[in-house]
Amino acid sequence: MRVGTDLIEIARVRRALERYPGFRERCFTEAERAYCDSRPNPPQHYAARFAAKEAVGKALGFGVARAFAWRDVEIAGRPKPSVRLSGRLQAWAEGSGAGAIDLSMSHSRELATAVAVVE
């Protein structure tokens, strides 16, 4: 069993969304963007998903270095989030013998956090 965690300031994600038009498309799938943009406070939900992607990368042992493909991890589902892997991350998970991924996300007014556990 492996664990990954991440914590991010929502204001940091808000600034990235405002300053870098390609940030949404580079880091989030179409379904994630549709969900986050439908919420009253989109940066809060983008931040939680960003933290979740980092936590999943860490739990898989892949990390979030240059080879990390942000859209290869999709956070789906409500109220309990689930993880869908594709591309290089899916191949990495299969090659490393990773099992099911359990994910928990939370946010306050200022911070978003996520914890991923890989069997």
N, C-alpha and C positions, 0 to 999 in steps of 0.2 A: 504494500500500500504506500502511495506517495501523496504528499500534500503540497499544494501551491497556494499562495495568498498574495493579494495586492490591495493597495489603498491609494486612492488618487483624489486630489482636490477637484471638485466640480468646476470651480472657477477656471482652472487650467484647461479643462476640456471645453468650457464655454469660449475661452479665448481662441483655442485652436479652431473651433467651429466657425468663429467670426473671421479670423485672419487668413485661414487656409481653406479655400473653397474645395480643394481636392481631398481634404481630410476625411470627410464622410465616406466618399466613394472608395478611398484607399483602405480604410480600416473596417468598414461595416458592409454587410451584405444588403441587398435590396430589401429583404424582409426586415432586417434590423432597423434600417433607416425608416421604413414605413411605420414600424411600431414606435420608435423613439419620437419621430416627428408628429405622431398623433397624440402624444401626451402633453399635458399642460406645461411641463417644464422639460423640454427635450434634453438640455445638457445634463440634467440629473440622470436620465436613463442612458444616454450615450456613455457617461462616465462609469456607470455600473457595468455596462457591457465591456467597456475598455478594460476595466479592472478584472472582469471575469476572463477575458481572453488572455491577459497576462498571467492570471492564476493557473489557467489550464496549461499554458505553455510551460510554466515552471513545474507543475505537477507531472507533466509528461517527460520532463527532463530535456525538453527541446529548447527551453528558454525563449527569449524574445529578441534575439540578436538579429543580424542582417538577414538571415535565411528565413526568419519568421514571416509567414504570409497571414496577415491579419484576417482576411476573409476566409481562410481555411478553417477558422473556428467560428461557428455561428451559434449565437445564444438565442434559444427559442423557448417558447412556452410561458405560460402564466397560470397560476401564481408560482408554481415550482419551475424554475428554469431548467432547461436541458441543453446539452451540448451536442452539436453536429459537427463532425470533422470531415474535411475533404482535402484533396491535393496532397502536398508534401507532409502536412501534419497527420493526415490519416495514415499515410504510408509509414511515417515514423512510429505512430502509436501501434500499428500492426506489427512492425518489425521489432519493437521493444517489448511486445507481449502485454501491452496495456489492456486492461479490461474496461469495465464500465466507469464512467466519469460522473461523479456526483458534484453538484454545484450549489452554492448558496451565495446570494448577493444581498447587499443592503446599502442604504444611503441615508444620510442626514441632510441638513441644509447645505453643509459645506463639504462633506466627504462621501465618497462611494467606496465600497469594499467588496471583495469577493474571496471565497475560499473554494478551491477545487480539490477533490479527493479522487485519485485514480486507483482502481483495484489492480 
